Amino acid sequence: MIITLQDALKRGHCPGGVKRWFGQHNLDFRHFVKNGIDSDLVIKLGDGFGDRVVKLAKERQGDGS
């Protein structure tokens, strides 16, 4: 599943905070804005911020598991 910037924003995060999070994990924020990021990669980071965004995206897509 692909996580988008819209998923993070709907979770209540600001674009600047999301960008900082990407920097902390050495991830390409510009690529994310354009293409999204695979939820499996976010989950592997083991970070609460990412986990909450993935959970919201799953609910959005109708997969609350």
URMOBEL-V145923 format. One record per residue. N is the residue number from 1. RES is the residue in one small letter. OMEGA is omega in whole degrees, -180 to 180 (999 if undefined). D_FIRST is the distance of its C-alpha to the first C-alpha in whole Angstrom. Layout:
N/RES/OMEGA/D_FIRST, N/RES/OMEGA/D_FIRST
This chain:
1/m/180/0, 2/i/177/4, 3/i/-179/7, 4/t/175/10, 5/l/179/13, 6/q/177/14, 7/d/-180/12, 8/a/-180/14, 9/l/178/17, 10/k/178/17, 11/r/177/17, 12/g/-180/20, 13/h/178/20, 14/c/-180/22, 15/p/179/21, 16/g/178/23, 17/g/178/22, 18/v/179/18, 19/k/178/20, 20/r/180/22, 21/w/178/19, 22/f/178/18, 23/g/180/22, 24/q/-178/22, 25/h/180/19, 26/n/178/21, 27/l/-176/17, 28/d/-178/18, 29/f/-180/18, 30/r/178/19, 31/h/179/16, 32/f/-179/13, 33/v/-177/15, 34/k/-170/15, 35/n/-173/12, 36/g/-180/10, 37/i/-179/8, 38/d/-178/6, 39/s/179/6, 40/d/178/8, 41/l/180/10, 42/v/-180/11, 43/i/-179/11, 44/k/179/14, 45/l/178/16, 46/g/-175/17, 47/d/-178/17, 48/g/178/18, 49/f/-180/17, 50/g/-180/13, 51/d/180/13, 52/r/179/14, 53/v/178/12, 54/v/180/9, 55/k/179/11, 56/l/180/12, 57/a/178/8, 58/k/178/8, 59/e/179/12, 60/r/-178/11, 61/q/177/9, 62/g/179/12, 63/d/-176/10, 64/g/-178/13, 65/s/999/13
